[in-house]
Amino acid sequence: MKLKPIKLLTAIAIIFLASAFIKGNKPALHTIGDSTVRNSNKETWGWGTPIASLFDTTKIHVENNAMAGRSTRTFLSEGRWDKVLETLKPGDFVTMQFGHNDGSVPDTTKAGRRGVLKGTGEETKVLTWPDGKVETVHTYGWYIRKFVRETKAKGATPIVLSMIPRNIFKDGKVLRANNDFGKWAADVAKEENAYFVDLNKITADKYDALGPDKVKLYFPGDHTHTNLEGAKVNAASVVEGIRELKDCDLKKYLKD
C-alpha cells in the first residue's frame, strides 16, 4: 500500500524526531582538535573518526568536532568552541588535543595567525589586524584551561590529551612533546583536576617498538598526518589511556 504524501511526510517527521530524541538523551563524546583528530583528505585520517568504532554507540553518541588546520587560538576565535558548548549537556565528555598548529610566533600574518604564547601562564600579546580588529592572544595553557573550565561548567567531563607524535626519529627514538605542548597539557590538567591521557607517550612507545621503517608506512605524505591504519593506532592509544583513568565514567561506554 502506498502512503499519501502527507502521511509520508508525517512518517518521516516522526522518524526524524525519534532519532533526535534518542540521540539527545544519550551522553555524547565530543572530540576537539586539529587535522590529527579530524581530516577530510582521502589519504590521511584523524583518530577521531575510527575511535567511534571502539565505543558502544547504542549507548553514547560520538561526535568529531575537530577541524584541520586549527590551533587552540583559532578553534576559539572562529567560534568553533562556542558551537560545541551550545550542545554540551550534563553527562557529556570532551576530549581536547591540540599542539600541532600552535607553535608559530603569534601575529596577524598567514604564518602566525594560529600561533599562541608558550607555556601555561597568564601572559598575553595584543594584536591589531589590518581591518582594525584587536585580538588578545594567550598561552597554550590558557586556552586549554578555558576549554576545561567551560566544559565543567556545563556539567560535562573534560579529558585533556597530549598531541600525537610526529614521524620524526632521532637516534632510533621518536621525538616526544614532553618538554613543551605535552608537558603544558599535563600541567593544566593537573592544575584543573581534569583527566589527562598522555597520548604522545602511549603512541611514541609504540613507534619506538615498531621502528622508523614500519612507522613510515603510517605517514603517506608528511611527518604529521597518518593514513587510516595510523589513525587506528592513535585511536587505540586514546582508548588505552581512557581505560587507565581512575573513576572516569567514559570507560563504561567502551566496547569490551
Summary of the structure (lengths in Angstrom):
residues: 256
radius of gyration: 19.8
end to end distance: 43.6
largest distance: 71.6
contacts: 828
relative contact order: 0.14
helix: 40%
strand: 16%
